[in-house]
Amino acid sequence: MSQDKKKIIIAEDEPTLMGMYKLYFERAGFEVISVENGSECINSARKDSPDLILLDIMMPKVDGWEVLKNLKNDPETKKMPILVFSNFGQPQEIQKGLEMGADDYVVKSDLTPKEVLDKVNQMILKQ
């Protein structure tokens, strides 16, 4: 196992989607931490220092908007790249996500797992 394996958190509460993306990213060489609600995502971001967070908006307990606000207002986590990964595709939602500090925003239903992987790789390379 290589030392420079990139670590990502996937925050997704839909088990089928989570399973598919976790497997896909692991096969691509990532270490994947899967969380199914916003509070787990915040805790994991602080504890695990991921290279990137793939963040769904609609999640139980704490939604993705709260997670984004929380992580971007914390000096320890504010520099972590966050890719919002949602089925909310309205321009105002995308704008809201970017204004709140997301590094990018993709609509789940518009992209294949490979396209999401390509986007994640581009974002990690930019760091």
N, C-alpha and C positions, 0 to 999 in steps of 0.2 A: 504494500500500500504506500503510495507516494506521500511525501511530507506536505506537498503543496495542494492537497485536495481542498477544493473550495467548499465552504459550509454555507448552506442556505436554510432558512426557515420557510416552510410552506404553511401558511395559515389558511386553512380551508376546512369548513365543517361538513362538506358533502363527501361521505366516505368513498364513493366510487371515484370521484374526481381526484381526491387526495391519493388514493391508491395508485391511480394511473400516473399522476404527476410525480409521485415519490419514486416509483419504479423507473420512470423515464429519466429523471434526473440522476438517480443512482447509477443507472446504466451508462450515463454520460460522464460518470466519474465524480459526481458531487457527493458530499456528506449531507444527508437530508434530515432535518429535524422537523417532524410534522406536529402541528398544534391545531386544535379544532375550535378554539375560541380566542377572543382578543386578550383576555387576561393571561392565558398561557403564552401567547405570542410576546407580550410585554416582558413577562418573567424570563422567557427563553432568550429574548434579545439581550437582556442585561447579563444573563448568566453565560450564554454561549458565544457572544460576540460573532455573529454570522457575517459572511461577506456580502450577503444580500437577503432581503426579506421579500417573499412573494405573498402579498397581502390581499385577501378577499375582504370585501366590505360588509356583506351580510353574514354576520356570525353571532352565535349566542353569547350571552353575558356582557361582553364589551364588543361593540362593532368596530369595523376597520377604521372609521373616521376617528373614533376615540383613540385607537391604537396609534394611528398616524400622529395625532395631536400630542399624545403622551410621549412617543419616542422622539419626535422632532423638538420637543421642549426640554428634553433631558440632555445635559451636556455629554453624558456618557454614550448616548445612542443616537444623537442627532445627525452624525455623519454617516450612519449606516444607510446604504442605498435601499430604497423601498420601491418595489414595482407593484403598483396597485393592479389587481387581477380580478376584475369584477364583471358581472353581467349588466351592471348599470352603465349603459353606453351613451346616455344623454350628454350633449356638450357641456351643460352646466355642472354635471357630476364630475366629468373629466377635469374641467377647469377647477372645481372645488378641490379635487385631490391634488392637483399640481400646486395650487395656491397654498394648500396645507403642508406642502413640503415633500410630496411624493416625487421621486426622481423620474418616474414615467408611469403611464397608465395604459393598460391594455384591456380590451373587452374580450373576456374568455371565449365567447361564442364565435369571435372573428378570427381566432388564431388556432393553428394546430399546435400540439405539444412541441413539435420541432421549432415552430416560429417563436414560441414562448422561450424555449431553451436558447435560441439564437439571441433573443432580446436580453436574456439574463447574462449570457456570455459577453455581449457588447457592454453591458452596464458594469460588469466586474472588471473588464479590461480597462475601462475609463478611470478606475480608481487610482 
